[in-house]
Amino acid sequence: MKEKGEYFMEGNIACAEGALKAGCGFYAGYPITPASEVMNHLSEELPKVGGRFIQMEDELGSMASIVGASWTGLKSMTATSGPGFSLMQENLGYAVMTETPCVVVNVQRAGPSTGQATKPGTGDVMQARFGSQGDYELIALSPNSVQEMFDFTVRAFNLAERYRTPVVLLADAGVGHMREKVKIREDVKTVKRRRPEEGEREFFDTDREDHVPPMPNFGEGEELLVTGSTHLGDGTRDTSSFEAQDNLVRRLVDKIEDNREDIEDWEEHHAEDSDLVVVSYGSMSRPARGAVRKARKEGHNVGFFRPKVIWPSPEKRLKKIGENSKVLLAELSLRGYRMEVERSVPSENLHIFDRLNSLPTVDKIYDNIKEVL
Amino acid sequence: MIKIRIGGWAGQGTVRAGTILGRSLSIEQGYHVVQQRSYSAAVRSGIAYSDVIADKKELDELVIDTPNYLLVMYQNTLDEWEDTAKKVDVLIVDSSRVENVPEIPGKIYEVPAGKIAEDIGTAKAANVVLLGSLARVSEKIDIDMLKKTVREEFPEKYTELNIEALEKGFEEVSDRE
């Protein structure tokens, strides 16, 4: 683990360092480009701080074992890219259903399928949200710098612990394989899951306003039932009643939906009063922001909006922006975030700058801004 | 803004050179720096390169269209990049491994980096020799800060060799001016 200071560091290493600072105690994974550096770094560093590291036989096992480890009380994490993320979907849903805090890093690459393993892409935005079966919500963060690879990894752990949910760090090869200066702080704020108080027996239901039940550990003498089947507050399976399904699944969705104010985060500049607002996220949002800056310098009335938390999507804010100005969505994918933006912005106001394989220069996006204006 | 691309065949240390340069400009010289690396999906072989962009202002340019400085360590890489080479301000090649250099409007420096590195101990240090030459050509890159970075970046037993590589590369270019 790095000491406090400034480092010239790769995004994936910053992610691993963020995990260490957040108190990660267990990592399981299977190496894959362009995410392997996260695993490689933690294989060396995690045991030094008393954590456990295991290379699994595949991504199904990786996801399963971080769920199990989390129930022993450890903060747990895995990292992968597209093909591995697909394999994790079933157990990611299991983590949602069993309300297991864990962090899944997806350093996205150009897909579909094996695609271009070393090239960036953000085609997994919808998969991160809808990849597993059934109705659910989860949280996904979208970093655009090496500093944010560190900061957002810490936040991913904190949100996972706070809301007993899997959190996806939806990075891409553009930030994962980039090196920049990063400031490592000592005073990182960390959160731990709420533990049951004396006599509290319901670990899968709650009347609390935040909808988050307390979480005990395996082996602490509780009668602990953890199941992916629909269950009652005490964990017993109920695979037939209306009440059990309605109560549980609604609460799982509300747990994210009703806590939006605490979860949501975005960056915006002149998003209120511009003729055109460029919406972008991930590594693409860097040249997009640079293009907006250049356009403003040239006297064009252009704004910028970037969701840092991409799920739940800041739909109200996007709607408001789309009502008042044209929107140019700039993304490193054809279908990544597009449908979500289309849902919020009237089609006559929406313009698309999509690109595959590699990041564009600032000038490329700037030229597009001028065409749309 | 300074834009530098260091390219060659996978295994020649182009990404390592970019990392040393980027770290030196960022941590020691106080620039805002972005370094990207690019390599093929093959386990070995293929063109590998590293881009370093540095600016005094906050940096949102993450990729290089046309570099100001192009450092090339292998013939096939230069052949592949001939169009780019014609647009750069400065081309520095390792003439131990690049024999055919096209005519370009920019300045060309042919540095026998591979041979120089071999003479001081190992051909592996050719990438660092080229960094020394770059520091001579570009006023913005401080050779002393590169030396400081090399001291921190490499294990102690390789430090002196790499410092010498930087110095030889630096001198090699000054000899010609």
Interface residues (C-beta under 8 A of the other chain):
Chain A: E6 Y7 F8 T33 Q116 A117 T118 G174 H177 M178 R179 E180 K181 S283 R286 P287 R289 G290 R293 S358 L359 P360 T361 V362 D363
Chain B: T19 G22 R23 S26 I27 H32 V33 V34 Q35 Q36 R37 S38 Y39 S40 A41 D60 E61 L62 V63 I64 D65
